[in-house]
Amino acid sequence: MKIDKKKTIITAIAIAVGLIIGFAYWRFIGCTSGTCPLTSNWYSTTLLGGVFGYLISDSFNSRRKKTELESQTEG
């Protein structure tokens, strides 16, 4: 199995950005009453941001792979 370095770097950057955005969301917008299950704790919101970052990067990587496969079959 070949590891694609570019895909790995993009995924790592997207996860890091997601973690930062998740933490910023908790810090500036999050639930102040403490009754919101996802946004009352900094770690749950940060983790959720990282998961969203991964999912977004994976969707872009899948789209790129699909485009590469289509170009290989045409030429």
N, C-alpha and C positions, 0 to 999 in steps of 0.2 A: 504494500500500500504506500503510495507516494504522498508525502505531506507537502501541501502547497504553502510555502512561506508567506506569500502575499495574503492569502485567505486567513491565515493564522494571525498575522499582524492586524489586518482589518477587523477581525473578530475581537482581538484583545483591546484595540482602541475603542471599538463600539461598546464593549462591556464597561471599560473605564469611564467613558462619557456617560453611559447610563447610570453608573454608580454615583457619579458627581451630580447629575441631574436629580436622581432620586434623593440624595442627601439634601440638595438645595431645596427641593420641594418640601421635604420635612421641615427644614429650618425656616423657610420664609412663608409657606402656605399651610403646612400640616395642621392637624387637628389639635386645638389647644385644650379642649375639654378632657382628652384622654379616653374618650369612649369609641373612637374610630379604630377598628381593629388593624387596618393597614397603615394608617398615617400617624398613629399616636406614638409609635416607637421609631427611632431613627434607623435602627438596623433593618426593620422590615421594609421600610420605604426605600432604603438604599439598595437592599437586595432585590426588591421588585424592579427598581430602575436598571439594575444590572441584567436582570432577566429580559426586560424589554430591549435593552441594548443588544443582547445576544440574538434575540428573535429578529430584530430589524436587520442586523448584519447578515444573519443566515438567509433572510429573504433576498437580500441583494446578491449574496454569493450564489444562491440557487439560480437567480435570474441570469447572472453572468455565465454560469456553467451551461445553462440551457442555450444561451446565445452562441457560446463557443461550439457546442455540439451541432447546432443548426448550420453554422458556417463551415464546419468540417464536412458535413454531408453534402453541402451544395458544391463545394470545390473539389 
